Amino acid sequence: MKQVHGKVSRKMWHWMWPDLEPDDVPITSITNGVHGRTWISFDMASLLDRYLGPRWIDQPWDETIWNRIKDIPSTELWHTHERRRERLVAFVRRRLRNQFEIKGATGSDLEIANEVLDPSVLTIGFARRFATYKRATLIFKDIERLTKILTNKEMPVQIIFAGKAHPKDEEGKEFIKEIYRTAKKPELRRHIVFLEDYDMTIARYLVQGIDVWLSNPRRPLEASGTSGMKVCFNGGINMSTLDGWWDEAYNRENGWAIGAGEEYDGKGSESVDYQDSVESKALYQLLEDHIVPKFYRRGTDSIPKDWVEMMKKSMMTNCAVYNTNRMVQDYTKRFYLNALDSFEKLSADEFKGAKDLAAWKKKINVSWDRVKIIDVKEPINKELQRDDLLNIEAIVDLDKITPEDVTVSIFYGNLDYNGNIVNGQEVIMDVKSQDGYLCNYEGVIKCGDAGKFGYSVRIMADKDELVSRFHFGKIKWEVAR
């Protein structure tokens, strides 16, 4: 998995381990999952029972079970989904009518509530917390272009919005106001709806009945984004920027990506407005050239076979991975069991292991300021070629600690324009001789691709009992060259 959230977290907390490369910061990540049984519709669950058997409930992490989705007749899957879209439209009309009645709407306004949306039309859903970075109104960037897409007589589209803004998030509340204003336009009032008082009931109807789930957070600000996972269990298809979970899940066949995972630093032309402009255009192009035509391209049996095929791929590739069962298994295997094992080792014999580890850390702290790399030598002086072997020798003063207390390694790779090593690799060096506190280390690295190449030797206090070899944070570097 790519796990953008792990990369972002390591960057955020790099200040705690300033001597580490960002990728070595001892923070990892586990992607969220959703509880499928909570969010799947009764209709879809019954269909899966017939074709997948009961194991999809008990063992949802088993990919072989979800691969049976391909055996479900396209007609059955499509009609099951159509029933849910019809119920979604009926539900939206009831909720909208209630909203109007509470506000004292007139009879004509109430009639509008009975006429919004069409149960046979391509339906897009957007429902979540209205945080600024989620960009709820990105699709309104070019309202004329959007209007043409939504009101196309041959291939119409409709959008259902729902969600809440934090009471102090004024910009988020402005997003909601903009949706209200847009939905009141005469030409759009039957194509755009905003549902108030977003709750689990609204969420269930939406994820069970929409065709496309829209998510367009500003990369890399989305930690995960679980709403799109819920859609997959119901045959919905995601359209999203490559952020959060979708950066991991998208494979070009199970949905659509808005952009190619670009990140904008906000300087000059690459500003927030520029990013919104680029990605809104990409969104419109996806709708015009791919999504809408695919939905309305029907066979003689009135089934959109290409669309249903993508529905199946969405379910097969995502349901087995983005569920809470897999998530809890990951936490258990990667963290909880290791933590338990570490506790048992450190607490045995009246916490002898913990006391030894504390004494070791104290010894390292006493000597660490005097530990240093005295010299680094390379026994050749020539123009290096790709795949050449480079022998490196380092003389290290360990003061009063021993070679067993440290790992001395070569960190190497290509250099960027600023002279920093990118996509670095590590080779552990071996002790060849020792004279008092001075140790002679040697290691061999292979030169990489063409371009500027550099390396640096580093010393790191290291012990098996540490949670991570990087966790203690005692690291010293020789200047990269």
N, C-alpha and C positions, 0 to 999 in steps of 0.2 A: 504494500500500500504506500501511496505517496505521502499521506498524512501531513497536509499543509499546517494543521494546527500544532503539530510537534515542532516543526521548523520555526514557526512564529514564536512559540513558547520559549524555545532555546535562545532565540534572538532577544526576546524580552528580558530574560533572566541572565543574559550573558554577563551582566555587570557583577554578578556574584562569583563568577569564575573568570576574571579578566585575562588570566594567563592561558586559557584554553581556546582552541579554535571553536567557533560557534557550533559546529556539528558535534563536538565532543562534550558539550554541556550536558551533565547527567540528568536530562529530562527527556523522557520518552512519551509516547501518546498511544491511546487506544480509542478508536473511533466508536462513537455511540451506535446503538441499535434501538429498534422499537419492538414493542410487544405485539406481534402480528395478530394474535387473537383479539386484542382490544380494538384494532383498527380495521380489520377485514370485514366486509359486509357478509350478511348471512347467505346471500345468493352466491357470492364467490366462494365462501367457505364450503358450501354444499357441493359446488362444482369440483373443488379440489379434493373433497372427500371421495368423490366418485372416481377420479382419475389418478390421484396421488396416493390414496389410502390415508389412514390415520396418522402415519409417521410424520407428516408435515407439521402436525401439532406438537408431537412429543420430541422430535428431532429436527427442528427447523434449520439447523446449521448444516445438515447433510445435503450437499449439492446434488447428489445422485437422485434424490427425491424430487427436487425442483426441476431437474432435467426432463422429467415426465410431462412437464407443461407442454412440450412440443407435440405430445400425443393427443392433446385436447382438440377436438374438431374446432376449426376457426368459427364456424357458425354458432356453436354453443357458447364459446368464450365471448364473442361479439354481442350476442343477444343478452347474455348475462350482464355485460357491461351497460348495454343500452337501457336495461331495466333500472339500473342504478342511476343513470343520468336522468331518466324520467322522474324518478323519485326525488332526485336532487332539485330539479326544476320546480316540482310541486312544493317541496319544502321551502325553497327560496321565496316563492310567491306568498306562502302563508306568513313567513317571517317578515317579509317586506310589508305586507298588508297590516300586520300588527304594529310595525314601526310607524306607519302612516296614521293608524288609528290613535296611537298614543299621542301623536303630535296634533291631533284634531284635524286630520286631512278631510277634504271634501269628497263627495261621491265620485267625481271624475278622477281624482287622484287615486282613490282606492281601486278604480277600474284599471288604472295603469299597472298596479301591482299584480293584477290577474293576467296581464298580457306580457310581462317582461319575460325574456328568455324564450327559447324554443327547445323542446326536448330532443330534437333531432339534429341540432346544430353543434359544431365543434365548440367545446366549452373549456375555457382556460380558468384555472384557479390560482389565486394569490391570497394566502391567509397566514398571518404570523404577527409577531410583535413589530410595531411600526418604528423600529430603530432606524436612524438616519442612513446607516451604511447598507441597509437592506434595500433601499431605493424603491419604495413601493410604486412611485409614479414614473419610473424610468420609461415605461411603455407609452407615456403621454408626451414624450419629448418632441415628437412631430405629430401633433394631433390630426392634421390633415391626412397624413399617410396612414395613421392608425384608423381613422374613420373610413377610408377606402377599404381597408382590410376587413373591418368589422361589418360593413354594410354591403359588401359584395353580394349581389342578388343570387348569383349562382353558387357561391361558396361562402356563406356568412360565418361570422365568428362572434362569440360572446365571452365576457369575462366576469367572474364573480370575485369580489374582494371581501375580505373580512380581517379583523384584527384590532388591536388596541395599541395606543401609544402611552408611554409613561406620563403621569399627570404633569411632570415638569419638563417633558420633552416637547417644547414648542414647535420644533421643526417637524417632529413626527405627527403632531396634531395638524399641522399645515398640510401634510400629505393627505390625511383623511379628508380635510376640507376640499382639497383639489379634486379628489375622486368624486366627492359629492357634487361639486360644480360640473364636472365633466359628465357625470351620469344624468344630470338634469337637461343636458342638451337634447332638444327634440329628436335629432337624428340618431342619438346614441342611447336614449333612455331605455330602450328594449334590449340593448346589447351590453350594458355595463350596470352592475348592481353592487352596492356595498351593504353588507349585513352588519348590524350593530350588535353589541354585547357578545362578542366572540367567546365561545365556550366549547366544551368537548362535543356537545351535540352538533353544533355547526361544523366543527372540524371533521367529525365522522361522516356527515353527509357529503362534505366537500371531497375528502380524500377517497371516498367510495364511489363518487359519481363523475368527477371531472375527467376529461380526456388528457389534458396537458397541465402539469403543475409548473408554474412559473416561479423561478427564484433567481434574482439577479443581484446578489450582494457584491459589494465593492471588494474584490480580492486584495489582500488576504485577510479580511476582517471577520469572516464567518468561521466560527470554531467548528461547527459540525453541520447543523441544519437538519433536524430529523423529520420535518414535515414531508419532504420528498420521499423518504423511506416508506412512510405509511401508504403513500400512493401506490408504490410498486406492488404491494400485496393485493391491490384491487385492480391491477391491470393498467393503471395510469402510467403516463410517460413523462419524464422530467425534461424540462428545458431550463438550463441554468448556466451561470458563469462557472468557470472551473475553480470553485472555492469550496471549502468545507468537505463534506463527504463526497460531493459529486466529482471533485477532482480525482478521487480514487475510483469511483464507480463507473464513470463514463468510458465507454470503449468504442465509440463511433457507431454502434449498432443498437444500443439500448436506450437511446434518447438523443438530445441535441445539446451542444455546447455553445454558449454565447461567447465568442472570442476564443482565444487559444491559451488562456492562462496568463495573459500579460499582467504585469504589475506596474503602476504608475507612481512616480515619486513626488508628484505635485509641483514640479519645478517647470517654469517656462510653459511651453505648449502642452506638456504632459500634466496638465492640471486636472482637478476633479471635473470641471466642466468638459474638458477635452475627453476624458475617459467616458463620461456619460454620453457624449455625442457619438463616440466611436461604437460603444456597446449598444446603444439604442438602435443605431443603424443596423448592426449585426442582428439584433433581435427582429427587426422588421423584415430583414432579408430572409431569415430563417422561416418566418411565418409565410411570406409571399412565395418563396421558391421551393420550400420543402414541406413544412408542416401542413398547411392548408391543402395543397394539392394532394398530398398523400392521404389525408383524411377523406377527401371526397372522390378519390379514384376508386370506383366500385366495379366489381365484376358483374356478370349476368345475374348472380344471386344477391346482388346489392350488398355484398360484404367487401369492406376495404381490406383485401388480403395482405397488402404490404403493411398496413397499419397494424393489423392483428399480429402479424409476424413480429413487429417491433414491441407490441404489448407482451408477447411471450418472452422475448429476449430481455425485456425489462424485469419480468418476474423471475426468470431463470438465473440471471446474473446478480440480482440484488437481494432477493428474499433470503437466500441462504447465508448471506454475509451480514446484512444490516439488520440483525435481530438481536434482542436482548440476551438470548441464550448464548450466542457466539460472544457477545460483549462480556458477559459474566465469566465465560470460560477463559477469555483472554486475561481478564483481571486475575483470575484464580491461578492460571498457569504461569503468567509472567511476573506477578507481584505477590499475591497472597501466600502461595506455597513457599516462595523464596523467602519472604519475610518470616514465615513460621520456622523455616529451616534455620535461618540466621538467628532467630530468638532462641531456639533450642540449643544451638551451639554456644552462643554467648552466655546463656544462663546456666549451663551445665556446671556441676561441681561448685555450687554456690557462686555462680557468675564469674568463674575463673577466666573464661574467654573475654568477657567484657572488661575485666580488670586488666588483662594483658593488652587488649587493644588500646585502652586508655593510657597505659604506661608507654606503649609504642608511640602513640601520638605525642605524648609529652616529650619523649626522646627526640622525635623528628623536629618538634617546635623549637627545642633548645639549640639544635645545630643548623637549622635550615638556612638562616641568614648567612652562614659561612660556607654553605655548599655552593660550588660554582663550576662552570665549564672553563677550564684554563686554556685549552687549545683544541682546534679542530683541523685536521689535515686530510688532504686528498692526495694520494701518491702519484697522480698523473697531472699533466698540464697540457691539455690539447682540446681541440674543438670536439665536443661530444656529438655522437650520432644517436639516432633512435635505437633503443634496445642495447646500447652500450652499458656495461657493468661498471659501476663507480664504487671503489673501495674507500670507505671513510673511517678515519681513526679519531677518537676523542679522548682527551686527557681530562679527567674529572676529579675534583677535590671533594670528597664526601664528608670531610671533617670527622665527627665521631660516629657517624652512622655507617652501616655496612652495605655492600652491594645487594644483599638480600632485602634491604629496606626500600630499594628504588628500582625503577625501570628506566633505562636509558635507551632512547630510540631516535631514529631518523624520521622526520616528517618531511615529505617531499612531494613535488608535483609541478605543474606548469604555473607560471606567474601571470597575473593580470597586469593591466596598465599601471597599477599602483605598486607593483612589485610584491603583491601578496600571493601566497600559494593558494590555488583553487583546486577543489576536489582532491585534497591531499591524501596520501597514503602513508602508512607507518611500517617501519621495519625495526624490530627489536635488536639492539646491539648486544654483543657478548663481551664479557670481561676476559681479556687476554693476559693481563698481568696486573699485579697490585704491589705498591710500595708504600707502606704506611697508609695514609689517608688518600693517596693518589692512585687512581685506577685507570688503566688503559682499556678503552672499549673499541670494538671494531664492528663494522657492519657493511653490507653490500646492498646497493639499490640499483634498479634498472632505469635508465633514462626513458622518458616517455615520448609523447608526440612532438612534432616539430614546434618550434617556438621557444620562448624563454622558459628556462627550467631552473628550479631552485630547490634548496633543501635547508633544513635547520635541525640541529640536535637539541633534544630536550631531556631533562631529568624530571621524573615524577615519583614522589613518595607513593609506594604501592604495597598493598598487603591483601592477602586472600580474604580476610575477614571484612574488608570494606564493602559497603553496599555496591559501590561502583569504583572502578580503578581511578575515575576522575573526581570522585565525590569529595575527597579530602582537600583537593585544590592546591596542594603543594607542588608547584611546577616552575621550572626555570628553563629558559630558552637561550640557545646560542643564536646570534643574529643571522637571519636568513641570508643566503647568498645565491 
